[in-house]
């Protein structure tokens, strides 16, 4: 292959690459304009047009689409509208999958009336599902004797038996009606299924749908997305809103709704509620008149509205209630009143509601996490009244589909009572006790800014980057909390003789296992086994109707069992109260005491004092637990461990000073000189630097750089960081860290700081420039050198890209010729003959090799022309086996030709011949005829 390409080939390759880049730029610009401009702008303008409430807006809609006013704001609002419609579409598809695979309610499958005398749907799951009311296996009629092994009996079984009997009767009636309809010729209507939608294109990928594959098919998708946006806005926003609006106006509640600052949301929810009631009534009428298609379609629509409202209640309303209740119960802790909260809500209603919802969501999450931890400690079956999120059979969406509304309403009220009572016990009551015993301790200082020399930003960064990661990653908080719960449970169990009830009997584990098998067998006998064809629907119905909590384990019931349970609850409340008092006082008290040595009498945010105190408490508890674990090993081992840990702590402190002290300080100072000072400080003013703030910002920058480095390609810094992380603290290698990590990084940062300063303060004054120029150079040299470094990096990148393009052009010419079977654009190196004497012929070794190769190819050409069966003037093809045999023989006559080169040459020809010519080789595959000069 030639070492250099012709200029025309390089120019042609550049033009082709530039043309390809321009084409892709135009295509992706069109894609971005369509998806980020046309779609959201159209959605926003249609949304505003529909909710304007005037006919003129509909007439001027085409002109409004082309308007250039408020383009950015409308695009952002349109993106939100498109996101909502997309979420609604995905939710509908997912809900459809849940109904198809998990089974629709029985009242939807059969032509039964939608209500019974109790006011809820017939044939829905009884009150013994996997929710908050898990029902135990059937108990004998007589109460068990004292100290007998019993199971949980949270609810009576008579109601369940009656419901099951009524359900069976209703199913029989429904079956009779269905048979009668089939006999009357309505079988086609009964077989019609509103859920059997034709699936959209299964092979459609995101690249093809968005237009990232280079095709223009996405324009059709843009049209359909705009149409679906309009349809979803009409169906899921416009209609429910106006239904609710006309209803509220008719009932006279319009002023109250407007005063809530959330008129649109409340009105839409009211519209959905009225729509659900209307669907229920229409479903009942369709059932009475036996309109099966209409009945099923109305039932599916009711399920969609029902699930949507329940999701809003579970995810939106309930956490919001918890957040507001937490705020109300903690007002005295922050020296606030309800009037302050009302003013805050009036000034920023959206932000206030979001913050309360977020706090409530965090509270619900941690409460659920604590319940999961309790299930790991307590005997299976103790927490029968709470949902088990780890239960594989638990599916909240299926419960929303199948269970009646009154069941969900009862759960909601019970959840509000339980969560509200816990807030009263662990927040409001401890605050009252603290104010009585320690009047000067409360309220907490929660001001956003302070006059302290330490800025709030630096403390916040220190809290987020140092304290919290250490507590979360190395705190072993979950193990400690689990150990405390287990210790409390054992203590309470032995004090109240409830060890068997709380933890179970270890010696009866085998009997418990046998009892569990019997219970499961009994449950399977009671529940009808789904036949083949019923599928997941019948299986899920069996799960909903089965009795007994998951993982139930019997226990031994002591004397005065109800009284002992009551004392257990009282003991639990007292323990929670004491734990809350400790958590509200000890960390804050310790943090205030420690921060007083740093900030003096200045008040700072209690978040920082609490975090500092919590960190110190964690260190103390950690040290005590380690010493307790070392105690049984003897004094000598303890001294050895203390020596090892002291050495490790010294190494860690040295590494921390270098990597967490010096490096962040230099990095923050460099960032200040390069970015912050040139942007914030004018040339006629002197910038002031605060090392503490620079260090805090440097910690943040160092973590970001380390994260980017670990996610990037493999280079020396990533290798060193991964090795240090793999060694950990216990196997810390101080010499390796200093030599491979600290010294190079600190050297680079010091050079970046010192070289510009030396140039500005030492070199520039020697040039005899004015003072103004010296000041300009001194202030702008850091960003200028950064621009120079960036420019050099860009140029280096472009040079590498040009080299890659050059190699791509050269390889493309070679492999294109190889794939077409054309002569390859390669040549042998010819040594020019130079005769020095009369007897010298001028032949060199290189020239002889070229001539020999040409004569070998000429010989093989004659072999193909002699042995071929093609007509004269044809391609002169022979089998490749014959060609390779003759070629090896002729090449073997020359000792200068290496056998490895022969085999490599034949292997390359064989791959080309096998792929294109079915094992036959012709002249065009290896012979290049000489061109005659005219």
N, C-alpha and C positions, 0 to 999 in steps of 0.2 A: 504494500500500500504506500502511496507517495507520502513523503513527510509534510508536504505543503499542498494546500488546495488552491486551485485557480481563483483569481479575484472574482470572476463572474459567478463561480459557484458560491462563494461566501456571500456576495451581494444578493444572489437569488435566495439563499437561505435566510438572510436577514429580512428581505422583503416578505418572504413567506411567513416568517415568524411574526413580523409586525402586522401583516394582514390577519393572521390568526388571532393575535391579541386584540386587534380592533374589532374583529367579528365577535369574539367572546365578550369584549367590553360592551358592545352595543346590545348583545343578547341579554347579558346579566343586568344591564341598565334597564332594559325593557321589563325584565322579570321584577326587579326591585320597584320600578314605577307602577307596575300592575298590582303587586301584592301589598306594597307599603304606601301606595298613593291612591290608586283607583278604588280598590276594595274597601279600605277603611273610610275614605272620603265619601264614597257612595253610601255606605252603611250609615254614616253620621248624618248626611243630608236627608236620607229617607227617614231616619229616626226622628229628626227634627220636624220634617214635613208632616209626619203622621201625628205627632204629639203637639203640633201647633194648634190644632182644633179649628182650622179655617179651610174653606174650600179654595180660596185664592192660593194658598200654599201648594195645593195639589196641581193647580194650573201652572204655577211658576216653577215647578220642580225641575223641568229640563234646563231652565236658565240657572237655577240655583246649583245644579250639578257642575256647570261651567264657571261658576263664580270663583274669583281668586281671593276673596276675603276670608280671613281667619283660616288659612290653609293648614298651618301647623297645629293649631288648637283642634280643628275639626279632624285632622288625621289622627291625633292622639286619642280623642274621644271615640273616633271610629274604630281604632284598634281595640279599645275596651269593649265596644259593642260587638265587634267580630269575635273577640275572645269569649264573650258571654254566649253568643249563638253557637260557637264551636263547642263549648262545654255542654250546652244543652243538647246538641246533636250527639256528641259522644255519650252523654248520659242516657239518652234514649236508646242508642244502640246497645249499650251495656245492660240497661234494664230489660231490653228485649231478650238478650242472651240469658239473663237471670230467670226470666219467665219461661223461656223455652227449655233450658237445661234443668232448672230447679223445679219447674212445674208451676202452673198457674193455680190460684185458689180453686177449691172444688166448686164453689158457687159459680165460678166463671166457666167451668167445664160442663156443668149440667144446667138444664133449664129449671132452676129452682128460684123461688122468690128471694129477693135480696135481703130481706130482714126476717127475723123471727120475733117472738114476743118479748125477748130480752132487749131488743133494739139494736142487734148487731147482725152481721152476716151469718147466714147458716153455713154449716159445713166448714167453718174456719177452724183453725187449730184450737184445741181446748187450752185451758189455762195451765198447762203443764209443760211448756216448751223449755227451750234452753235459755230463757231470759232470766228475769229476776225472781221468778216463781218456779223454781225447779221442784217437782213433786217427787217424793220418795216412793219406793215400791209399796204395794199394798200391805197394810198392817192387819193383824188379827183384830177381831171385834173387841175382845177383852183387852184392857190395858196391861202392859207387861209388868211383871213383878219387879220389885226393887232389886238393884244390882244385876239385872238381866241384860243380856246383850241385845241391843235394839238398834233400829235404824232411824234416820231422820223422818219426821212426820210433819212437815211444815203446813200442809193443808189437808183437809178432809178429802176422802176419796169418793164419797157419795156423789158430790157434784160432778166429779169427772165421769163417774159411771153413767149418771143421768145424761150428761152431755153426749157421751159416746153412744148411748142408746138412741138419743134424739137424732144424732148425726146419721146413724145407721138407718133409722126410719126415713129420714129425709133423702138419703142416698137411694133407698129402695123406691121411694116415690118418684125421685128424679129419673131413675132407671125405667120405671113404668111409663113415665111421660115420654122419655126418649124413644122407647119402643113403639109407643102409639104414633109418635110423629113419623118414625121410619115407615110404619105401615101405611101412613097416609100420604106417602110420597115425598116427605120432606128430608130425605136422607142427604141430598146435595147441600141443603142449607146447614144441616148439622155437621157435615164434613168441612164446611168452610171455616178457615182459621185466619183471623185477622193478623196473627203474628207471623204468618209464613210470607215474609217479605223476600223478594228476590235480592240476593246479595249483590252489592256493587262489584266492580271489577276486582277480582281477587288478586290479579297480577299487577295492579297499579302500585307503583312505588312512590316514595316521597320525591325522589329526583324527577320522575316523569310528571308527577302531579304539579310540582312547583315550577317545572321548566328548567331544572338544573342539568338536564341531560342534553341540552342544546337544541331541542325541538320546540316548535311553536304550538304543540298540543295544549300547553298550559293555558292558552287564551280561552279555549273552551271551558276549562276548569274555572277560570276567573268568572266567566259568565254564569256558570252554575253556582259558584259561591255567592255571587251578588244576588242571584235569585233566591237561594236558600236563606241568605241573611234577611232579605225582605219578607220571605214567608215566615221565618221564625220570629221576626219582630212583630208581624201581624198576629201570629197565633199565640205566642208566649208572653208578649208584652202589651200590645195594643188592646187586644180583646179583654184580657183579665183586668187591665187598668181601668178601662171604661166601664166594665161591669161593676167593679168596686166603686168607681167614682159616682155613677148614677145611683147606686144603692146607698152610699153614704149621704149624698145630697138628699135623697128621698127620706132617709131616716133622720136627717138633721144633725149629723155628726161631722159635717165638713169643717167647721171651725176648730173643733177639738183635734182633728187630724192635722190641720195646717199648723197648729201650735206645737206639734211634735217635732218639727223641722225635718221630718222624713215622710212627707206626704205621699210621694210616689211609691215608696216601698210599702208602706202600710196599706195604701189603696190597692196596690197590686196583690198583696197577700189576702186582703178581704175579697178581692175578685176571685182568686183561686179557691177560697173557701166556699163562696157562693157557687162557683162552677162545679166543685165537687158535690155539693148538695144537689144541684140540678142534674148532674150525671147519675147520681143514685136514684133520683125520682124517675128519670127517663129509663134507666135500666130496669126498674121495677115495672114500669108500664110496658116496655118491650117484652119482658118476661111474661106478663099476663096475656098479652095478645100474641105471644109465640112468634115474634120477629127475631129469629135466632141470630142472623147476621148483625142486625142492629144491636141486639142484646150483648153479643160478644164484643163488638166494637166499643159500645158504651162502657162495658166493664173494663176493657183495656185502658180506655181513656181515664176512667176513675182510678185505676191502679197507678197510672203515671202521675196524676195530680196528688193522690194520697202519698205516694213515696216522696214526691217533691216537697210537700208540706212537712212531712215527718223529718226529712233531712234538714230542712230549714230550722225546725224546732230543736233537733238534736245537736246540730253543729253551730247554729247561730243563736237561738234564743236562750238555751240552757247555759252555755258559757257566759253569755252576757248577764244573765241573772246572777250567776256566781260571782262575776267580776264586780258588779254593783254592790252585792251583799258584802263582799270582802272590803270594798271601799267604805261602805257605811259603818261596818263594825270596827274599822281601824281609823276613824276620823280623829279620835282623841290621841292616838299615837303620833299624829303629825300636826296636832293643834289646828285642825280644820273643822269646818262646820258644813252642814248641808247647804247653807247659803253660798259658800265658796264653790261647792260642786255645781250648784245651779248656775252660778255666773260663768263657770268654766264651760258648762254645756251650752249656754246661750252664745258664748263667744266662738266656740269651735265645736259644734255638735258632732260632726263626723269624726274628728280626731278623738274626742272624748269617748264616744261609743266604741271606736276601734281599740283604744287602749284598755278599756274595761273588758271588752271581749277577749283581748289577748291575755290579760291577767287571768280571766276565768278559764280560758283554754289551758294555760299552764297549770292552774290549780287542778283541773280535771285530769290532765295528763299525769301529774305526779301522784294524784290520788289513785288512779288506775294502776300506776307502777307499784305503789305500795301494796295494793290489793294482790297483785301478782306475786310480790315477795311474800305476803302472808300465806298464799296458797302453797308456797314451797315449804313452809314451816308447819302449818297446821294440818290436822288430819283431813283427808278428802271427805267432803260433806259438811264441814263446819260452816263454810261460807256458802250455803245453799241458796241464800236469798240474794246473792250478788252474781252478776254475769261473769262467766269464765271466758276471758278473751283468748286464752290459750286452747280452748276446746276446739278441736278440728271440725266439730259439727256445728259450731256457732257461726251463724251467718246473719248479720243484722239486716241486710237487704231482704233476704228471704223472710225474716220475721216481719219486716215492714209490708211485704207483699201479702202474707198469709194471715197475720194476726189482726183482729178487729181494732177499731179506733179506741174503744173504751179500754182495752188492754194497754195500749201505748199511753193513753192519758193517765191511767193509774200508775204506770211505771214513772212517768214524768213527775207526778206529784210526789211519789215516794222518794225519787232521786233528789228533788228540791228540798224535801224535809231532811233527808240524811245529810246532804252536803251543807245545808244551812245550819243544822245543829252542830256539825263539826266545826264550822267557822265560829259559831258562838262559843264553843267549848275551848278552842285553841287560839282564839284571837281576841274576842271581845272580853271574855272573863279574865284572861291573864292581864290585859291592859288595865282593867279596873283594879285588879290586885296590885299591880305595879304602882299605879298612881296612889294607892292607899299606903303601901309600905315604903316606896321610894318616890316621894313627891317631886324631887328635883331631877329624876332620871329621864322622864318624858317631858316634852315631846322630842322626837327625833329631829335632827337638823337636816332638812332636805332641800336647802336652797341650791339653786343651780350654779351660782357663782359666789366667790368669797374673796376677801381681801388678803388671804394668806399668800406668802411668797411662793408657795407651790400651786401651780395652776391646776384647774379642774381637768383639763385635757391630759396633762401628764399623769395625773393620778388615775384617770379612767383608762389610759393606755396601759399603765402598770398593772391595774386590776385585770384587764382583759387579756394581757399578753403574758403575765407572770403568775399571778395568784390563782385565777380560775383554772388555767390549764394544769397547774400542779395539783390542785384539789380534785379535778375531774379525772386526770390520767393516773396519778400516783396515790390518790387518797384512799383507795380500797373502801370507799364509803358504803357501797352496797354490802360487802362482806361484813363490815362492822355493824351495819343496821340489822342485817339478818341475824347476826350473833346476839345482838341485844334483844331482838324479838323472840328468839328461841329461849334465851335466859329468862325473859319475863314470862313466857308461856309455861316453862317448866316450873317456875316459882308459883305462878298463879294456879297451875294444875295441882301441885302438891298441897298448897295452902287450902284450896277449896275442894280437894279430892275430885278434880276434873281432868286428871292426867289422861285418862282413857278417852274422854270426850274431845280434848284439845289435840293430843298428839297420837292417840291410839296406843294399843298394847303391843309391844314388840314381840312378846312371847306368843301372841295369838296371830302372828302374821300369816302363818300357814292356814289357820282356820279362816282368817279374813279373806285370803285368796280364794279358798273354796267357797266361802259365802258369796264372794263377788261373782264367781262363775255361776253359782246357782241363781243369783239375782239377775244376771244377764240372760240366762236361759229362760227364767220366768218372764222377763220382759219380752223376749223374742216370742214366747208362746202366747203372750197376751196381744201382741201386735200382729196384725196380718202381714204375712210375708208377701212383698210385691211380686206379682207374676211377671213373666217375661213379656215385655212390651210396655209395661208401665214406666220403666226406666227411672230416671232421677226424680221425676215427680213423685212417684210412689215412695221412693226411698226417703225423700225429704219429708213427706207426710208422716212416714213411720218415725223419723227422728223427732218431729214436732210433737207427736202423740205418745212417745215412749215415756215411761215413768222412771223416776229416780234420778238424782244428780249424777253427773259424770264422775267416775272414779270414786263412788261411794264406798265407805269403809265403816263397818259397824263399830259400836263402842259399848262400854259397860256403864250403865246408868246408876248413879249412886242414890242414896236417900235424899229426900228434899231437893230433888233436881231443879225445879223452877226457882227455889230460893237461891241455890248456888249459882244459877245462871244470872240472876239479878245481881248478886254480889260480884260476880265476874264483870258484869257491865259497869258497876260502880267503880271497881278497882281499875278497869280500863280507862274510865273517864278521869279518875284521879291521876293516873300515870300520864295520860296525854296532857293534862293541865300542867303537871310539874315539868314535863319535857318542853312544853311551850314556854313556860316561864324561864327555863334555863336558856333556851335558844334565843329568846328576845332580850335577855339581859347580859349573859356572860360574854358572848363575842363582842358586843358593842362596848361593854365596860372595859374589856381588855384592849380593844382597839383604841378607845379614847385615851387610855393611860399610856399606851405606846406612842400614839401620834402626838401627845402633848410634849414629848421630848424633842419632837421634830418641828412642829408648827407652833409650839407655845400655847398661848390662850386663844388663838384664833380658831373659830369654828369652821369645820369642813363638813362635807356631805357624809351622812351616816353610812352611806353605802361603802365608803372607803374604810371607815373605822370598823364596820362589821366584817368586811372582807379581811382586813388586817388581823382583827381578833380571831376570826375563824381560822386563819392560816396559822397563827400561833397556837391555838388550841389543837389544831390537827398535828402540828409538829410535836407538841407535848404528848398527845395520846399515842402518836406513832413511836416516840422514844420509849414510853412506858411499856407498850406492847412488845417492843423488841427486847427490852430488858427482862420482861416476864418470860418471854420465850427462851432466853438464855439462862435463866435461873437454874433449871434442872441440870445443866451441864457442868456446874461447878465454878469456883472462883477463878481457877487458872484459865479455863476456856473463856470466861467473861473478860478477863484482862486481855487475852489474845484477840478476842473479837473487838474490844474497845480500841486496841492498838491498830488493828486492820482498818476499822472504820475511821479512826482519827487520821490515818494516812490517806484513806480514800477521800475524806472530807477536805483535807488540805489540798490534794490534787484538784478536787472539784472546785474549791474556792479559787485556785490559780486559774483554772480554765474559765470559770465564771467571770473573773476580773478581766481576762483577755477577750473572750468571745461575747460576754454579756455586758461588759463595761467599756473597754477601749474601742472595740469594733463598732458598736452602736453609736458611741460618742463621735468618732471620726466620720461615720456615715451620715449621722444627723447634721454635723457641722458642714460637711461637703454639700449636702442637700440644701442647707441654708444659704451657702455662698453661691451655689449654681442656680437655684430656682427661686427661693423665697426672697432673698435680699434684692436681686435685680428687679423683681416685680413689685415689691412693696415699698422700698425705700428710694426716694428720689436722689439724684446725684448731689444735690446741695445739702443733704442730710447725712449724718453718720449712722450706720446700722449698729444696733445693739444685739448682742448674742447672749442667750441664756443657756448655759451648758446643760442644765437639768432638762429643759424642754427639748433641746437638741438630742440628748440621750434618749428621752422617751420616744421621740419620733424615729430615732435611729433603730430602736428595738423593733418598732413596727416595720420599718423598711427592711431590716435584716431578716425578719421572718418571711416577708414577701419574697425577697430575693432567694432565700433558701428554698421556699416552696416552688418557685419557678425553676430553680436549678434542679431540684429533684424530679420535676415533671419534664424537663428538657432532655436533650440528647446526652450521651455519655461523654464526659470530659473529666479533667483531673479534679475539679472542685466537687463535682457530683460524686466521684469515686471516693474522695476523702470524707465527705459528709456521710455517705452511706456506711463507710467503715466505722466512723465514730459513733453513729447511731446504733450500728450492730453490736459494738463493744459494750455500750451502755455505761452506767455509772460505776457498777461494781468492777468491771474489767477495763476501767479507763486507762488509757495509755498517754501519759502526759507528754513524753518525748515526741511521740507520733503527732499529737495534736499541735504542739508548738511548731514542729519542723514542717509539717505538711499543710497545716490549715492556718494557724494564727499568724506565723511569720509572713507567709506570702500575702495574705489578705491585708494585714496591717501595713506591709511595705507598699502595696499598691495604693492604699488610701493615703498614706503619708506622702507618697510621691505626687498624688493628685492634688493634695493640699499645698505642698511646699513648692513644687516647680512653678506653678502660676504666680505664687507670691514672690519667689526669687526673681522671676522675669519682671514683674510689675514694680517691685521695690528696689531691685539691684541693677537690672540691665537697662530698663527704660530711662531712669534719671541720667545715665551716662550718655544717652543720645542727645541730651540738651533740649528736650521738649519742654513745653510750658507746663505750669502747675495744673491747669485745667485738663490738659491731655494726660498728665500723670494720674490724676484722679479718675478720669474716664477709663484709662487702661486698668487701673487698680480695681475698679468696680465692675468692669465688664470682661475681664480676662477669663474668669471662670466659665461663664456661659459661652464665650467665644471659643475657648479650647474644647468645650463640650461639643460645639457645632463642628469644629475641625475633626474631632475624633469620630463623630457620627458620619461626617462626609467621607472620611477615609474608609470607614466601615462600609458605606454604601458603594463607594468606588471598588473596594475589594470584592464586594458581593457581585457587582456588575461584571468585573473581570472574570470571576469564576463562572458566572452565567454565560459569558461570551465563550469561554473555553468549552463549557458543556455544549453550547450551540455548535461550535466548530466541530467537536467530536461527533455530535449527532448528525451533522451534514455529511461528514466523511463516512461514518458508519452506514448512513442511509443510502448513500451511493453504492457502497460495497454490497450491502445485503439486498438492496433492490435489484442490482444486477445478478446477484446469486439466485434470488427467487425467480427471476425471469429466464434464467439460463443464458444471459448475455455474457460476453467477455468481461471479466472482472477488471475494475480500474486499478490494477496493480502492475508493477513491472519489476523485473530483476535489476539489480544494480550492475551496470556495465562499466568495466574499467577500460578507459580509453587506451589503446595500444600506442606505446611510444617506443620507436626503434632507436636504439643508441648505437648499434654497430651494423655493419653490412650483413653479418650472418644472423643478426637478431631479427626474428619474425614479428616482434611486437605483441605476441600472444602472452596473456597473463592468466593466472589461475582462475580469476573470476570470469574472464571471457571464455575460457575453456568450459567452465561449468554451465554458462549460459548456452553455448553451442551444443554441449552434450544434452542438456535438457530439451533444446529445440529438436535435435536429431531423435531423441527418445519419443517425443510427441509425434514427430513425423513418422517414425516407425509404427507407432500405435495407430496413426491415421491410415497407413497402408494396410494394417491388420484388419481394421474395421471395414475398409473398402473391399478387401478380399473375402472375408468370412461372412459378410452381411447377406441376408436374403431379401433385402429391399431392392426395388428396381433401380436401374442406373439413374443417377441424379437425385436419389432419395437421401434420407438422413444417415444412411449407412450404419444402422443399429446392430449391435451384437449383444448376447447375454453378458451381464456384468461379471459372472463367474469366469467366462472365457477371457474377458478383458483383464481381470485382476491376475489370472494365471500367467498370461503372456507378459504383463507389465512387471510382475515380480521376477520372472525369468530374465527379462532384459535388464532390469535394474540390478539384479544380482551379478551381472557380468562386470559391473563397474564397482570396484572396492570403495570408491569415495562416496557412494550413495549409502546413507545409513538406512538400516532396515526400519527403524522407528519412523523416519521421514516417509518411507514408502507406505507403511501401514496408515499413518496419519492422512496422507494424500488419498489413499483408497477409501478410507472411512468417510472422509468428506464427500467424495464422489458418490459413495453408496447411499448416504442419507439423501442426497439430492435426487439420485436416480430412483430410489424406492418410493419417494413421496410424489414424484411427478411422472415417471415413465415405466412403472411396473417392472422394474428390474432390467430394462434394456438401456444401454448407453450408446449415445451417438457422438458424431464429431463435434457438435456444438457444445457438448458437455465438458470437453477438455482441450479442444484444438482451436487456436485462434489463427486464422489465415493472415498472411502478410498482405498489407495493402500496397499495391503497385503505384508508383508515382507516375503521373501522366506528364 
